[in-house]
Amino acid sequence: MQRIMLKSKIHRLTVTDANLEYEGSVTIDKALMEDADILPYEQVNIYNVTNGSRFHTYAIEGERGSGVVCINGAAAHLAKKGDIIIIATYTMLDNMAAIAHHRPICVYVDGLNMIKEVKRVA
């Protein structure tokens, strides 16, 4: 049996821009992506704390250290500049031993999307 488990999340990001005219995706500061183990073009789930919307798209790299979190394309209708969001990724595990030892990465940021803490949760 396969189970879908949280792989990583970046908690309480502030959206820095929303670009309706862009083709799609979410632009994320490269440093945040690396610390959260998110690869370019990997699917991400976005939970908008401000308005309650939930959607998924794919990640693209933004400038390292910029704090950029830009919602692009149609998803720009679901989040706007200043909204607080959570970005999460998931993985499928089918081995109970792997599941027992699985520890997701949680990245916590400040109001400027600068990393405050990175930890693996139990």
Secondary structure, 3 states (H helix, E strand, C coil): CCEEEEEEEEEEEECCEEECCCCCCEEEEHHHHHHCCCCCCCEEEEEECCCCCEEEEEEEEECCCCCCEEEEHHHHHCCCCCCEEEEEEEEEECCHHHHHHCCCEEEEECCCCCEEEEEECC
